[in-house]
């Protein structure tokens, strides 16, 4: 696979065709659950985001056995780049994932980052795997002056903060599919420092 040069903080690797097919097959298998994609406002606003999404809950992610296993390796490689992540309070998949289909002319058209409100403040990283080869259908990272190509299997992980604001590049002629989600702090976990403080009160 062609090596992708990325800006600082964005990690890129390719997953196998089997991992990609795992996601596409899940989308087809659970087609009865597909819904119009919600924007950051938690409502359908097609001028912001025009997609058809299959949302899998946190406890369903392991249904994507091949993709999930390969993603685990990608995350480990990202931690090797930034070892401080291993010292964070427990974090991981604390939300579900979305498999998203964009018809020609569709996309997440509005600039956004993945932590823009108090309810999303627990997020640490975002990830995305492209499930199609879509010419002119990548992702533009606005402030980094960089656009990721939509190449099947290409997987990106990046921080959720505002320097990594981005938007989807809309292909007017081709379909596009991705799987995307977030890694964040486990809100059900109390770290040792919190417990010690409570015990000393």
C-alpha positions in Angstrom: 0.0 0.0 0.0 1.1 3.5 -0.7 2.4 5.3 2.4 0.4 8.3 3.4 2.3 11.3 4.7 0.2 12.9 7.5 0.5 16.1 9.6 1.7 15.8 13.2 -0.7 14.0 15.4 -2.6 12.2 12.7 -1.7 8.5 12.4 -2.5 6.5 9.2 -2.5 2.8 8.5 -4.3 0.5 6.1 -6.6 -2.2 7.3 -7.1 -5.4 5.2 -9.8 -5.9 2.6 -11.3 -8.5 5.0 -11.8 -5.8 7.7 -13.4 -3.5 5.1 -15.8 -6.2 4.0 -16.6 -7.0 7.6 -18.0 -3.4 8.0 -19.8 -3.4 4.7 -21.4 -6.7 5.4 -22.6 -5.5 8.8 -24.1 -2.4 7.1 -26.1 -4.7 4.7 -27.0 -7.2 7.4 -28.5 -4.6 9.7 -30.0 -2.5 6.9 -33.3 -2.2 8.8 -31.5 0.0 11.4 -30.1 2.5 8.9 -31.2 6.1 9.5 -30.4 9.5 8.1 -27.3 10.8 9.8 -27.5 13.3 12.6 -25.4 16.5 12.7 -23.6 17.8 15.7 -27.0 19.4 16.7 -28.4 15.8 17.1 -30.9 16.4 14.3 -31.1 15.7 10.6 -29.7 18.7 8.7 -28.7 17.6 5.3 -27.0 20.9 4.4 -24.6 20.0 7.3 -24.5 16.2 7.0 -26.2 14.2 4.3 -25.7 10.5 5.0 -27.4 7.2 5.8 -25.9 5.8 9.0 -25.9 2.5 10.8 -25.1 3.2 14.5 -23.7 0.3 16.5 -23.8 0.6 20.3 -20.7 0.3 22.5 -21.6 -3.3 23.4 -22.0 -4.2 19.7 -18.6 -3.2 18.5 -17.2 -6.7 18.9 -19.7 -7.9 16.3 -17.1 -6.4 13.8 -14.6 -9.0 14.8 -12.0 -8.5 12.0 -12.2 -4.7 11.9 -12.1 -4.5 15.7 -9.0 -6.7 16.0 -7.1 -4.8 13.3 -8.2 -1.4 14.9 -6.7 -2.6 18.2 -3.3 -2.9 16.5 -3.6 0.5 14.9 -4.4 2.1 18.3 -1.4 0.3 19.9 0.8 1.8 17.2 -0.6 5.2 17.9 0.2 4.8 21.6 3.8 3.9 20.6 4.1 7.2 18.9 2.7 9.1 22.0 3.5 6.9 25.0 1.9 9.4 27.4 -1.5 8.0 26.3 -0.7 4.9 28.3 -0.6 7.0 31.4 -4.0 8.5 31.0 -7.0 7.5 33.1 -8.7 4.5 31.5 -10.0 5.3 28.0 -11.2 3.3 25.0 -14.4 2.7 23.1 -17.0 4.4 25.4 -19.4 5.3 22.6 -20.6 3.3 19.7 -19.4 3.5 16.1 -21.1 4.7 12.9 -21.0 3.1 9.5 -21.9 5.9 7.2 -22.9 5.9 3.5 -22.8 9.0 1.4 -24.5 9.0 -2.0 -23.0 11.2 -4.7 -23.3 14.8 -3.6 -23.6 13.7 0.1 -21.1 14.2 2.9 -20.4 15.8 6.2 -20.1 19.3 4.6 -19.8 21.4 7.7 -16.4 22.1 9.4 -16.3 20.5 12.9 -14.1 18.8 15.4 -15.1 15.9 17.6 -15.1 17.8 21.0 -17.2 20.9 20.7 -19.5 20.7 23.8 -19.6 19.5 27.4 -21.3 16.2 26.5 -18.4 15.4 24.2 -15.6 16.6 26.6 -14.7 13.0 27.5 -13.4 12.3 24.0 -9.7 11.9 23.5 -9.3 10.7 19.9 -11.3 10.2 16.7 -10.9 7.4 14.2 -12.1 6.7 10.7 -11.6 3.9 8.2 -12.5 4.5 4.6 -14.5 1.6 3.1 -14.5 2.7 -0.5 -12.1 4.1 -3.1 -13.7 7.5 -3.8 -12.0 10.0 -6.0 -12.3 13.5 -4.7 -14.1 12.2 -1.6 -11.6 12.5 1.2 -11.4 14.6 4.4 -10.1 18.1 4.5 -8.4 19.1 7.8 -9.0 22.8 7.6 -6.2 24.3 9.7 -3.6 21.7 8.7 -3.9 22.5 5.0 -4.1 18.7 4.4 -6.7 16.5 2.8 -6.8 12.8 3.4 -7.6 10.7 0.3 -10.6 8.3 0.5 -8.8 5.0 -0.1 -10.3 1.7 0.9 -8.9 0.5 4.1 -7.0 3.7 5.0 -7.5 4.3 8.7 -6.8 7.6 10.5 -6.6 8.4 14.2 -6.3 12.0 15.4 -6.9 14.2 18.5 -10.3 15.7 18.9 -9.2 19.3 19.6 -10.0 22.3 17.4 -6.7 22.4 15.5 -7.9 19.1 13.9 -11.2 20.6 12.6 -12.2 19.0 9.4 -15.0 18.4 6.9 -15.8 15.8 4.3 -14.9 16.4 0.7 -18.1 15.9 -1.3 -17.8 13.7 -4.4 -20.5 14.6 -6.9 -20.1 11.4 -8.9 -19.2 8.5 -6.6 -20.5 6.8 -3.5 -18.4 6.9 -0.2 -18.5 4.8 2.9 -16.7 5.1 6.2 -16.7 3.7 9.7 -16.0 6.3 12.4 -16.2 6.9 16.1 -14.3 8.1 19.1 -12.0 6.9 21.9 -12.6 8.5 25.3 -12.4 8.4 29.0 -14.4 5.7 30.7 -16.9 7.8 32.7 -17.9 4.8 34.9 -14.3 4.5 36.2 -13.0 6.4 39.2 -9.3 6.8 39.1 -7.1 6.2 42.1 -6.6 9.9 42.9 -10.4 10.4 43.1 -10.8 7.4 45.3 -8.0 8.5 47.7 -9.6 12.0 48.0 -13.0 10.5 48.8 -11.4 8.1 51.4 -9.7 11.1 53.1 -12.8 13.2 53.5 
